[in-house]
Amino acid sequence: FCSLKLWQHQTVVDPKYAPFLLTGLTASKVMLLLLSLLPLVHGGKFMEIQGVSAAPGTSFGDSLTGNAASCQDACDKEMTCDCALFDPLHGSCKMQADCLYFHPDYEGGGTLELYIKLPPHLWPFSVFPGTNANRDGQDVTADKKGMTEQDCVDLCYQSSDCQCAVLLTKDRRSSADPADDHCWLQSKCHPEGFKQMKGAQDYITFVKDANFAAYQTGSGSLVMLIVCLVVVLLMCVVVTALVLYYMRNKGRAYRAILQDLAVPKEENSRKEYAKEQLLSSFSRKSGVGYLSSLELALEAKVSNSDIPCVYSLHKVPETFKVPQIDTSVTSLKVQLCFVLDYTGSMKTQIAQAKDSVSKIIEAMQKMKIASLPNAAVDVEMAAVAYFDWDAETRKLGRPVVSVFGGREVKEEHSDTLTAEKFCQLGGTWTKDTSALQKWINQGLGHGGKVPEELTGALLAAANLEWNADEKLMVVITDAPCHGKDYSTVEHDSFCDKSTGLTCTGRPEEPLQSLMAQGVTTVILHTGEAAAVSMCQKLQQTDPKLIHEKVSPSETAKKVVSVLESKVQVQPLTYILKPLRLPDEAPTSPLICETVVATGPDLATNTSIEVEVSGKKESMMVGSDGLLFLGTATSNPKVTLNRPAMSGFDEWFDSSSDQVELGRAFDAQKSYLLKVPIKSQAES
C-alpha cells in the first residue's frame, strides 16, 4: 500500500529501470514479511525451572494440551508469550506475558515446569539467575565494569577459555547507574555445583552450551531462512517476467505497471485523472513523468487543447559552422532533381514545373554568394516522373515511375515485385534545359484513389549519382504516398490491406538515403490535408525537410529561394520538436531505448521569449533540452535568444525570427527557429 501511494505521488522513474525497481520493491516487501514471520518459526530457547507451584505474569489464551515440547513450541510461535507454565500431571500448558528471565519470581514446592523464553543473544548459553559461580570457577577475566548483559555474554562466547560469564547488575529493578555493573569470565564452571546464595539475587550466570552448534544446525530457523531466500529469488524472477510481459503486451513505453492500479475505470473520471497527472508532471518539469502521463492521456482520449505542450530543442549541426570567405573558388556545382506527380489532377503544376526550368537556371546564373564572391553557380538538373499502379493509367500506356535519361517501371503490381527494381532505373544529370523541358512535357496518367506511388519515385531519386556541392530534390504533388500511417484517405485494392503500402515499402527508407547523401528535400503541395499529413510524418524522419503550400505560378520563385538559402551562408537553425511517444511499441529488452531527448545536437540552457496575446514571458530550456511551454488561449509566438558563441557573433543576430506555434498539442508538428545573418556581414 505504501509503495502504491509512493508511485501515485512521486516522480515516475526512468522506464529502463521500472521493472527492476518494481521487482526490488516486491522482493523487499516479501523479505520483510518473511523476516517478520521468522520469530514465529521454532528455533528459540527456553530457561527451564522445575518444581514450581505458581509463577507471576499475565495469562492469556486458552489452556493447551500436549507435552513439554509442544508447550514450548506454542510459546515460541506466539510473539506476546514470554513464558509457558506446563503441568506434566494433566498435560496442560498455559502461556503468560511479563515473565522476566533475569528475575524469575515464582513459588516453589510444586509439580509445574516453568519455561521462560530467552532472547537470541542468550541462545548459546544456559542461564542461572540468582547464582554466583565465583566460588566454583576460575577467573579468566576478572571484574570488568560497566558492561551490559549482551557485551558480557558476547565476550565469553568469543573467548575459547571462557566456560561461563557472571554478571552483577543493580539496574534491573532499580535506577542504579549501569556503570556499576560487573562482569567476570570464568573457566571450569560446573552448573551442578551452583547454589543460590543469600544476597546473590542480583547475580546471573551464563554457561556456554556445548551442544549449541549442533542445535543451530538442526534448528528450523536456519532451514526456514534458506527457504525464505529461495522463495524471494523465485518471486523476483516471476515478478520481473510478469512486469516485462505486461508492459510489452500493452505496448507501454513509459507508464509503469503500478500506475494502472490507481487509474479510474469510468471514462470521465479517467480523463480527469489523466489531466491531473499531466499537470503534476508538467509542474515538476519531469520529462519522463510527462511522457508517462501523456501515454495515459492519449489512451483516455484527452483533448489536445488540454495537453500542455512540451518541446525539445535541437541544433541543425551543419548550420553551426563559422562562415569563411573564400575568393579562390570560381564555381559552385548545384544538382536539382524534380520529382513530379503525373496523375490526372496535376496538369497545371506540371506545366509550371516545365516553365520553371529555364527561370531557375537564369536566376541561379545571376546569383552572387556572400562567402564565395568569385564563384559562379553551375546547375545540373534531373527529373523523376511518378504515376500509380491503377488499371486506367496502364490503359493510357503510362508507367508507374520513369527517370529522365534512365528506365521506367510499367508492370502490374504483384507480390513478386520488390523495391530493388526502382533502385535500378538509372538516370542522368543535364544542363540542357530544352531537353529536360521536352521530357517533362509528357502525358498524364489517371491515379486511381488519392495516394500515389511517390515512394518508388523517391527510391529512383535516391539512386541517382549525387556528387555536387549543393543538392536539392523538389517534389511537386497534390497527394500523399501510399501507406495508412501517412494519411487517412481510402487506398486502392492493390495496396496491402493492413498497412496500405505497396511493394516499394515505406518512404522513410529512400528519404534516409537522401539525407545520408546530403540532399535537401522540398515538397511543394497544393495544401490538401492528406498531403500535409504525409509531410508532417516524413518530417519526423528528416526534420530539415521543407514542405509548403505553393500556387503553380510561384513554383520557380520558391525553388530559387530554397536554392539561394542552400548556397548562401545559412542562418543558424534550431528545431523545436514536440515531446511525444514513439510510433511503435518498444522491442528492446529494457522496454525502451531512449527516455526523453538525447544526442549531440541537443540545445541546452537557451533562453526563449514567448508571446501569448501580447504578453511576453522569458523561459529557459533546461539542461535536459526541454521547453515546458504549457497550454495557451491563443497561438504562442516564440523567439530564441542564442547564447554568445565565439566566431558566430560577428556573422549572426542574437535572436531568431519570431515563429508562431500551434496552441494545441500536435505530436506531428515541428518548428524551425532561424537566427538570420547580420545585414553588415552579408554586405
C-alpha angles and dihedrals in degrees: 000000000000093000091049091054089047091055091046096055107027134071116288112248128239103288092228088068100034097097092047094046089050090049090049091050091049093046091048092051092048091048092049090048092050092045090051088054094049093087086059091059116093110254105100126118131231136205108230124214119183130203098034122158097184140353130203121238140089115294119212138175129020124305113268128215126222140074133307093273094052089047090056091045091053092051091044092056094046109080094201093052115103098170142001127220110209125196107203093188094061099022092236130141130201122193120215140186131213096042116150118213091193092052107025103184108194141140118249131207096075141102099242125112119223119206114190118194115238126211116250095257089063096050093099090057143065109228125221111181120198090023130120113197095183094107094049100041140058119242118245093172118011129216108336107186131215097024125143122227093257093048090051096050092041089055090051093046091054094049116083091203095053117096098167142008125217120203126193109196131170099177097075096088102009140048094255118142112268087222086076091066117113130204129196126187114207142182130207093042116173112190092192088065096051116116131190105238134193110268093020095104091110094052125090126183125207117198121196113248108229090200095052096104091054089044091053094049093051097041121116092229094069092046090047092050091054090048089050092053092048091049092049092050091049091048090051090055094045095046093047091050092048093048093049092047093047095049093043091047091050092046090235117170102172113003115094122225096246092059090067091063092067097044113109116236098216111093101233093042089049091054093048091048090050091051091051091051091049092051091045094052091042092053090050089048089228112160095194091043090051092051090048091052091042089057090054092044093053091048090050090049095238111182115262089234089061094053112093111232120242122181136189117220120220136178122230095232099207091058092056096079123115105245116242125200110227117186094178095072111092101172136038116195116216127185120201123185122188116210105195131194107223099184120129099272096054102076096114094043092051091050091052092047089055092050091046094064096075093038091054093049092048094048094047092050089057094047120115118205117216097212093039104042095170097045125109119206114243110197126199121185139200135172140208122197122202134188128160143265097256122129094240091059090050090051088055088054093241122144128236092235131358132178129213107254090003141075136287141223115233103157125121113257114268141156091254093064118092137190089254091077090063091051091061102056095103119199139186139240118234142187090196102106094185093054091050093046090051091052092047090052093078130129124279127241130218108248106203111217121013101273115080137196096271092138092063090051091050090052090053092047093048089057096054116109101265109188108136130116091247124025128194133176117194119196115197113193147131098209141057128250122257117283135087090235090067102048141356097232123120117275131216122261093250089065122094107273095226103035103023089226128135130214090284091069126206122351092225091078098062089037090058090049090053091049091052089054092051096251118154113218121214122183115196111191140168096247101260112157093235092054092047090050091053092049092051090050093050091047088067087065096039110026090185092059109123119214126174142161106248131176114233092249091057095053097100093044092052094047091050090049092054093045091050091052088051097053098036123072102289121229117250101267131206127183121217107204125187113244101244145161121265117267094234135042112266118263104182120106092249094055095249136021103211129033110200124325125341140157140094091275093062110123112217137182093018125149119235124190112211123197120194121174091341095310117116127208131177116227131182129224103224132223088274090062093243129135112201100205101161129194125324138194091226137017109294119227117213134198122189119220104205120216117248111273127186112248094012099071095074092050106038138049119250094240136044126239111273114264126196115225129200116266095223130057111273116177092194101051122092127176134214118222110196126194104206127223115260114260093232091050089051092051 
